[in-house]
Amino acid sequence: MATEAEVRRIALSMPGVTERLSWGQPAWFARTLMARIWEPGVLTVKTDEREALAGTEPETFFWTPHHERSPQLVLVRLDRIDGKLLAELLQDSYRLAGGEHGSRGRPSDT
């Protein structure tokens, strides 16, 4: 079972990540938002695999109507994942949020 303390520890171990409140909840930022506590025990992360994750494990991964306009955001029930999966999700979210190996430095698509 993953915890908010683990989220904090893993996120803050990534280069350039900062923590601040977003909508009154702890949130972690690379260049943009990479993770946020949605409600107690539920974490928001960015992923390119939202449909696949929610389709295979809907008890663990889901989204609300609020997230419909943001197809990279998925909600994760922390009590249903372990630390290894949490680290993988946060690393992917870090990349998508423009972390060290994210969009920074990529050639433009023009």
C-alpha positions in Angstrom: 0.0 0.0 0.0 1.4 3.4 -1.0 1.1 6.4 1.2 1.1 10.2 0.8 4.5 10.2 2.7 5.9 7.9 -0.1 4.5 10.2 -2.8 6.2 13.1 -1.1 9.5 11.3 -0.7 9.6 10.0 -4.3 8.5 13.2 -5.9 10.9 15.4 -4.0 13.8 13.1 -4.9 13.4 14.0 -8.6 15.5 16.9 -9.9 13.7 20.3 -9.7 10.5 19.1 -8.2 8.8 21.4 -5.7 5.8 21.0 -3.4 3.1 23.5 -2.8 -0.6 23.5 -2.2 -3.0 23.3 -5.2 -6.7 23.6 -4.4 -5.8 23.1 -0.7 -4.1 19.8 -1.3 -0.4 18.8 -1.5 0.9 19.0 -5.0 4.2 18.4 -6.7 5.5 20.3 -9.7 8.2 19.7 -12.3 7.8 22.4 -15.0 4.0 21.9 -14.6 1.8 19.9 -12.2 3.0 16.3 -12.0 1.0 14.9 -9.0 -1.6 16.1 -6.5 -3.6 14.6 -3.7 -7.1 14.7 -5.1 -8.7 13.6 -1.8 -7.4 11.5 1.1 -5.9 8.3 -0.3 -6.3 9.3 -4.0 -3.5 10.7 -6.1 -3.7 12.5 -9.5 -0.9 11.8 -11.9 -0.2 12.3 -15.6 0.1 9.3 -17.9 -0.2 8.5 -21.6 -2.0 5.2 -20.6 -5.1 6.4 -18.8 -7.6 4.4 -20.8 -5.5 1.2 -20.5 -5.0 1.6 -16.8 -8.6 2.3 -16.0 -9.8 -0.4 -18.4 -7.7 -3.1 -16.8 -7.9 -2.0 -13.2 -10.9 0.3 -12.7 -10.9 -0.3 -8.9 -7.4 1.3 -8.8 -7.4 3.8 -11.7 -10.2 6.1 -12.6 -11.2 9.7 -13.4 -14.1 12.0 -12.8 -16.0 14.3 -15.1 -13.7 17.0 -13.9 -10.8 15.2 -15.6 -12.5 14.6 -19.0 -10.9 17.7 -20.6 -7.4 16.5 -19.4 -6.8 13.1 -21.0 -3.4 12.7 -19.4 -4.8 12.9 -15.8 -5.7 9.7 -14.0 -6.7 9.2 -10.3 -5.0 6.4 -8.4 -6.2 4.8 -5.2 -3.0 4.6 -3.1 -4.2 1.7 -1.0 -4.3 -0.5 -4.1 -0.7 0.0 -5.3 2.7 -0.7 -3.9 5.7 1.6 -3.7 7.3 0.2 -6.9 4.2 1.0 -9.0 3.9 4.4 -7.3 7.5 5.2 -8.3 6.9 4.2 -11.9 3.7 6.3 -12.1 5.5 9.3 -10.6 8.5 9.0 -12.9 6.2 8.9 -16.0 4.2 11.9 -14.6 7.5 13.7 -14.0 8.5 13.2 -17.6 5.1 14.4 -18.9 5.2 17.4 -16.7 8.4 18.5 -18.3 10.9 17.1 -15.8 14.5 16.5 -16.5 13.9 14.2 -19.5 10.5 15.6 -20.4 9.6 18.2 -23.0 12.5 20.5 -22.2 15.1 20.4 -24.9 12.9 18.6 -27.4 12.9 20.0 -30.9 9.8 21.8 -31.8 7.2 20.1 -34.0 7.0 23.0 -36.5 
